[in-house]
């Protein structure tokens, strides 16, 4: 991945935060006097204080997944009053298959979506979309199989899917098979399927496929049908996260406020002692939470998976983007530094007494 270092020193913190969100990552934006990109180079230059008078009161956000995991940061922040603390009165969530057109068009303020697709859309649209913060930084790579498949040898000649060909899940299931001594091109019949992991689980149960890429929450559901997780890896990848567009120029304080409130909620959520409170709240909001989903709470809310600080390691983002360029999901030559805006995240992290990750100094080198 392109490791361009576009981020240089500020003239002053106050000047930077008045202008940074209009210039960060944009090839067309004029830099502040004495600064090439108006970005902090150390934690000392990050101002965590939110001016609530400048925060947009009512927000609309879009997510692509109906599973409660992708909604509960917002709903907990709303329930606990964390949004009120930073000047936000209400946040409406809409669930759509692809939230990026709405983000680009300006009908939503923030979108939670796949990191690679977001960066690709930012690069292709030149619309001002910027990636802000990681939501899921762990990547569960799991092959679930039907009853009767117990060993790698049993997979020979069987029908397996990782989802759509060319997708991240397809890439991962091929890697998982290879890591376990199975040639994905000759030993099994790999097929391309649509839908998300819940649909793939149902395909195994229905006998449409013999195995598929699944998620942590599916273990008990599959085992109840006689199946099992045959292979499982947990890697590190900034797989999805928050992005914004027009709000970054129309109301810069709102981005920092939104991340401050939702990351505060995440601290609460990731504490397994709060499991019942979180799940009961989600159930009251209409989310279906069968016991297997409840059983997966600790694994899904681990800070290594549901990223505790919203940040990422530069090396992980480098590797992830490079892989997605090879898969032709992100355009060749894309420099991810051009399409991220980390100032709101750093402000939120500092406000919550979290280490700044990635470190501004590392990006400034």
C-alpha positions as CSV (number, residue, x, y, z in Angstrom):
1,X,0.0,0.0,0.0
2,X,1.0,3.5,-0.6
3,X,2.7,4.8,2.4
4,X,2.8,8.5,1.5
5,X,3.4,10.9,4.3
6,X,1.1,13.8,3.7
7,X,0.7,14.8,7.3
8,X,2.9,17.7,8.5
9,X,2.9,20.0,11.5
10,X,0.4,22.6,12.6
11,X,1.0,26.2,13.1
12,X,-1.2,26.0,16.2
13,X,-3.8,23.6,17.6
14,X,-6.6,26.2,17.6
15,X,-6.0,27.2,14.0
16,X,-5.8,23.5,12.9
17,X,-9.1,22.4,14.4
18,X,-10.9,25.3,12.7
19,X,-9.8,24.1,9.3
20,X,-8.5,20.6,9.4
21,X,-11.6,18.8,8.4
22,X,-11.9,20.7,5.2
23,X,-8.3,20.0,4.2
24,X,-7.4,16.6,5.5
25,X,-6.7,14.1,2.7
26,X,-8.0,16.3,0.0
27,X,-5.8,16.8,-3.0
28,X,-7.6,20.1,-3.8
29,X,-7.8,21.7,-0.4
30,X,-5.4,24.5,0.3
31,X,-3.2,23.9,3.4
32,X,-3.0,26.2,6.3
33,X,-0.2,28.7,6.4
34,X,2.8,26.9,7.7
35,X,1.2,23.5,7.4
36,X,0.9,21.2,4.4
37,X,-2.2,19.4,5.6
38,X,-3.2,20.9,8.9
39,X,-2.9,17.6,10.7
40,X,-1.6,17.1,14.3
41,X,1.8,15.5,14.7
42,X,1.6,14.8,18.4
43,X,-1.1,14.2,21.0
44,X,-0.3,17.6,22.5
45,X,-1.7,19.2,19.4
46,X,-5.1,17.4,19.7
47,X,-7.9,19.4,21.3
48,X,-10.4,17.1,22.9
49,X,-12.9,19.8,23.9
50,X,-16.2,19.8,22.0
51,X,-17.9,23.1,21.4
52,X,-21.5,21.9,21.8
53,X,-22.9,25.1,20.4
54,X,-21.5,24.0,17.0
55,X,-22.7,20.4,17.1
56,X,-25.6,19.3,14.8
57,X,-28.4,18.3,17.1
58,X,-30.2,15.7,15.0
59,X,-28.2,13.1,13.0
60,X,-29.1,10.4,10.5
61,X,-26.7,7.5,10.1
62,X,-26.8,4.5,7.8
63,X,-25.6,1.0,8.4
64,X,-25.7,-2.1,6.1
65,X,-26.2,-4.9,8.6
66,X,-29.4,-5.5,10.6
67,X,-27.5,-7.5,13.3
68,X,-27.5,-5.7,16.6
69,X,-23.7,-5.6,16.8
70,X,-23.7,-2.8,14.2
71,X,-26.3,-0.7,16.0
72,X,-25.6,-0.9,19.7
73,X,-22.8,1.7,19.9
74,X,-25.4,4.3,18.9
75,X,-28.3,2.9,20.9
76,X,-26.2,2.6,24.1
77,X,-24.9,6.1,23.6
78,X,-28.4,7.4,23.3
79,X,-29.7,5.4,26.3
80,X,-26.8,6.4,28.6
81,X,-27.0,10.1,27.7
82,X,-23.6,10.2,26.1
83,X,-24.9,12.0,23.0
84,X,-26.5,14.6,25.2
85,X,-23.1,15.2,26.9
86,X,-21.6,16.3,23.5
87,X,-24.5,18.3,22.2
88,X,-26.4,15.7,20.1
89,X,-30.1,15.3,20.8
90,X,-31.1,12.4,18.6
91,X,-29.5,9.9,16.2
92,X,-31.7,8.0,13.7
93,X,-30.4,4.8,12.2
94,X,-31.4,3.6,8.8
95,X,-30.4,0.1,7.5
96,X,-29.7,-0.1,3.8
97,X,-27.8,-2.6,1.7
98,X,-25.2,0.0,0.6
99,X,-25.1,3.2,2.7
100,X,-22.5,5.0,0.5
101,X,-24.8,6.5,-2.1
102,X,-26.7,8.2,0.7
103,X,-23.5,9.4,2.3
104,X,-22.2,10.8,-1.0
105,X,-25.5,12.4,-1.7
106,X,-25.7,14.0,1.7
107,X,-28.9,12.4,3.0
108,X,-27.1,10.8,5.9
109,X,-24.4,12.2,8.1
110,X,-22.4,9.1,8.9
111,X,-22.2,5.6,7.4
112,X,-21.0,2.4,8.9
113,X,-19.7,0.1,6.1
114,X,-16.8,-2.0,4.9
115,X,-13.5,-0.1,5.0
116,X,-12.3,-1.2,1.6
117,X,-15.5,-0.3,-0.2
118,X,-15.6,3.1,1.6
119,X,-12.0,3.9,0.6
120,X,-12.7,2.8,-3.0
121,X,-15.8,4.9,-3.2
122,X,-13.9,7.9,-1.8
123,X,-11.2,7.5,-4.4
124,X,-13.7,7.0,-7.3
125,X,-16.2,9.7,-6.4
126,X,-13.9,12.5,-5.3
127,X,-16.8,13.6,-3.3
128,X,-15.2,14.4,0.1
129,X,-16.0,11.0,1.7
130,X,-13.5,10.3,4.4
131,X,-13.0,7.2,6.6
132,X,-13.0,8.1,10.3
133,X,-12.7,5.2,12.6
134,X,-12.6,1.4,12.8
135,X,-15.6,-0.4,14.1
136,X,-14.5,-4.1,13.7
137,X,-10.8,-4.5,13.8
138,X,-10.7,-8.3,14.2
139,X,-11.6,-10.6,11.4
140,X,-13.1,-14.0,12.1
141,X,-12.3,-16.4,9.3
142,X,-14.5,-19.5,9.9
143,X,-15.5,-22.5,7.9
144,X,-18.7,-24.0,9.1
145,X,-19.7,-27.4,7.8
146,X,-22.8,-29.6,7.8
147,X,-23.2,-32.8,9.8
148,X,-21.0,-35.6,8.6
149,X,-17.9,-33.5,7.8
150,X,-15.4,-34.0,10.6
151,X,-11.9,-33.8,9.0
152,X,-10.2,-31.9,6.2
153,X,-10.3,-35.1,4.1
154,X,-14.1,-35.1,4.4
155,X,-14.1,-31.8,2.5
156,X,-12.8,-33.4,-0.7
157,X,-15.3,-32.8,-3.5
158,X,-17.7,-30.9,-1.3
159,X,-19.4,-27.6,-2.2
160,X,-18.1,-24.6,-0.3
161,X,-18.9,-20.9,-0.5
162,X,-17.3,-17.8,1.0
163,X,-19.9,-15.5,-0.6
164,X,-19.5,-13.7,-3.9
165,X,-16.4,-14.5,-5.9
166,X,-13.8,-11.7,-5.6
167,X,-15.2,-10.6,-2.2
168,X,-13.2,-10.3,1.0
169,X,-15.0,-13.4,2.4
170,X,-14.2,-15.4,-0.7
171,X,-10.5,-14.4,-0.4
172,X,-10.5,-15.4,3.3
173,X,-12.2,-18.8,2.8
174,X,-9.6,-19.6,0.1
175,X,-6.9,-18.7,2.5
176,X,-8.4,-20.7,5.3
177,X,-8.7,-23.8,3.1
178,X,-5.1,-23.4,1.9
179,X,-3.8,-22.9,5.5
180,X,-5.4,-26.2,6.4
181,X,-4.0,-28.2,3.5
182,X,-7.0,-28.0,1.1
183,X,-6.5,-26.7,-2.4
184,X,-9.5,-24.4,-3.0
185,X,-9.2,-24.8,-6.8
186,X,-9.0,-28.6,-7.0
187,X,-10.1,-30.3,-3.8
188,X,-13.5,-28.6,-3.3
189,X,-16.2,-27.1,-5.4
190,X,-16.2,-23.4,-4.6
191,X,-19.4,-21.5,-5.6
192,X,-20.3,-17.9,-5.6
193,X,-23.3,-16.9,-3.5
194,X,-25.0,-13.6,-2.5
195,X,-26.2,-12.4,0.8
196,X,-24.5,-12.1,4.2
197,X,-23.3,-14.7,6.6
198,X,-26.8,-15.5,8.0
199,X,-27.9,-16.6,4.6
200,X,-24.8,-18.7,4.2
201,X,-25.6,-20.4,7.5
202,X,-29.1,-21.2,6.3
203,X,-27.6,-22.6,3.1
204,X,-25.6,-25.2,5.1
205,X,-28.6,-26.1,7.2
206,X,-30.8,-26.5,4.1
207,X,-28.1,-28.6,2.4
208,X,-27.6,-26.2,-0.5
209,X,-23.9,-26.2,0.3
210,X,-21.7,-28.4,2.5
211,X,-19.7,-25.6,4.1
212,X,-19.5,-21.8,4.2
213,X,-17.8,-18.8,5.7
214,X,-19.6,-18.0,8.9
215,X,-19.4,-15.7,11.9
216,X,-18.7,-16.2,15.6
217,X,-22.4,-16.0,16.6
218,X,-23.3,-19.0,14.3
219,X,-21.5,-21.7,16.3
220,X,-24.3,-22.9,18.5
221,X,-26.9,-22.5,15.8
222,X,-24.8,-24.7,13.5
223,X,-24.0,-27.2,16.2
224,X,-27.7,-27.6,17.0
225,X,-28.1,-28.8,13.4
226,X,-25.3,-31.3,13.8
227,X,-22.7,-29.2,12.1
228,X,-19.5,-27.6,13.4
229,X,-16.8,-25.0,12.9
230,X,-14.2,-27.1,11.1
231,X,-11.6,-24.4,10.7
232,X,-11.3,-21.1,12.5
233,X,-8.8,-18.2,12.5
234,X,-9.0,-14.7,14.0
235,X,-6.9,-12.2,12.2
236,X,-6.4,-8.4,12.6
237,X,-7.9,-6.3,9.9
238,X,-9.7,-2.9,10.0
239,X,-12.6,-4.5,8.2
240,X,-15.3,-1.9,8.7
241,X,-15.9,1.5,10.3
242,X,-17.4,4.9,10.3
243,X,-17.2,7.4,7.4
244,X,-18.5,10.9,6.8
245,X,-18.8,13.4,4.0
246,X,-20.5,16.8,4.1
247,X,-20.7,17.0,7.9
248,X,-16.9,17.3,7.9
249,X,-17.1,20.8,6.4
250,X,-20.6,21.8,7.4
251,X,-20.2,20.9,11.1
252,X,-16.7,19.7,12.0
253,X,-17.4,19.6,15.7
254,X,-20.1,17.0,15.1
255,X,-17.7,14.4,13.8
256,X,-15.6,14.6,17.0
257,X,-18.8,14.7,19.2
258,X,-20.3,11.6,17.4
259,X,-17.1,9.5,17.9
260,X,-16.7,10.7,21.5
261,X,-20.2,9.5,22.4
262,X,-20.1,6.2,20.5
263,X,-16.6,5.3,21.7
264,X,-17.7,6.0,25.2
265,X,-20.6,3.6,24.6
266,X,-18.1,1.1,23.3
267,X,-16.2,1.1,26.5
268,X,-19.4,0.2,28.3
269,X,-20.3,-2.5,25.8
270,X,-16.9,-4.1,25.7
271,X,-17.0,-4.7,29.4
272,X,-18.5,-8.2,29.6
273,X,-20.0,-7.3,33.0
274,X,-22.5,-5.1,31.1
275,X,-23.6,-8.0,28.9
276,X,-27.1,-8.3,30.3
277,X,-27.8,-4.5,30.3
278,X,-26.7,-4.2,26.7
279,X,-28.6,-7.2,25.4
280,X,-31.7,-6.3,27.3
281,X,-31.6,-2.8,25.7
282,X,-31.1,-4.3,22.3
283,X,-34.0,-6.7,22.8
284,X,-36.2,-3.8,23.9
285,X,-35.4,-2.1,20.5
286,X,-36.7,-5.1,18.6
287,X,-33.5,-7.0,17.8
288,X,-33.8,-10.8,17.7
289,X,-31.4,-12.2,20.2
290,X,-31.6,-16.0,20.4
291,X,-29.4,-17.7,23.0
292,X,-26.6,-18.4,20.5
293,X,-26.3,-14.7,19.8
294,X,-26.2,-14.0,23.5
295,X,-23.6,-16.7,24.0
296,X,-21.3,-15.0,21.4
297,X,-21.3,-11.7,23.3
298,X,-17.9,-12.0,24.9
299,X,-16.2,-13.0,21.6
300,X,-17.9,-10.3,19.6
301,X,-17.4,-7.6,22.1
302,X,-13.7,-8.3,22.7
303,X,-11.6,-5.2,22.1
304,X,-9.6,-7.2,19.7
305,X,-12.7,-7.7,17.6
306,X,-15.1,-4.8,18.3
307,X,-12.2,-2.4,18.4
308,X,-12.2,-0.7,21.8
309,X,-10.6,2.6,20.8
310,X,-11.8,3.0,17.2
311,X,-8.2,3.0,16.0
312,X,-5.9,0.8,13.9
313,X,-2.3,-0.1,13.4
314,X,-0.8,1.5,10.3
315,X,0.8,-1.9,9.3
316,X,-2.6,-3.6,9.5
317,X,-4.2,-0.9,7.3
318,X,-1.3,-1.1,4.8
319,X,-1.7,-4.9,4.5
320,X,-5.5,-4.8,4.3
321,X,-5.6,-2.1,1.6
322,X,-2.9,-3.9,-0.4
323,X,-4.9,-7.1,-0.4
324,X,-8.0,-5.3,-1.5
325,X,-6.1,-3.6,-4.3
326,X,-5.0,-7.1,-5.4
327,X,-8.6,-8.2,-5.3
328,X,-9.6,-5.2,-7.5
329,X,-11.9,-3.8,-4.8
330,X,-9.8,-0.7,-4.2
331,X,-8.4,1.0,-7.3
332,X,-4.7,0.4,-8.1
333,X,-2.4,3.1,-6.8
334,X,-4.9,4.3,-4.1
335,X,-3.2,5.9,-1.2
336,X,-5.4,5.4,1.8
337,X,-3.9,8.4,3.6
338,X,-5.7,10.5,1.1
339,X,-9.1,9.2,2.2
340,X,-9.0,9.2,6.0
341,X,-9.6,12.0,8.4
342,X,-8.3,10.9,11.9
343,X,-8.7,14.2,13.7
344,X,-12.2,13.5,15.0
345,X,-11.0,10.1,16.2
346,X,-7.9,11.5,17.9
347,X,-10.1,14.1,19.6
348,X,-12.5,11.4,20.8
349,X,-9.7,9.2,22.0
350,X,-8.1,12.0,24.0
351,X,-11.4,13.1,25.5
352,X,-11.8,9.5,26.8
353,X,-8.2,9.2,28.0
354,X,-7.4,6.6,25.4
355,X,-4.0,6.4,23.7
356,X,-4.1,8.0,20.3
357,X,-4.0,5.2,17.7
358,X,-2.6,5.4,15.2
359,X,-0.1,7.8,16.7
360,X,-0.1,11.2,14.8
361,X,3.7,11.2,14.9
362,X,3.8,7.9,13.0
363,X,1.7,9.3,10.2
364,X,3.8,12.4,10.1
365,X,7.0,10.7,9.3
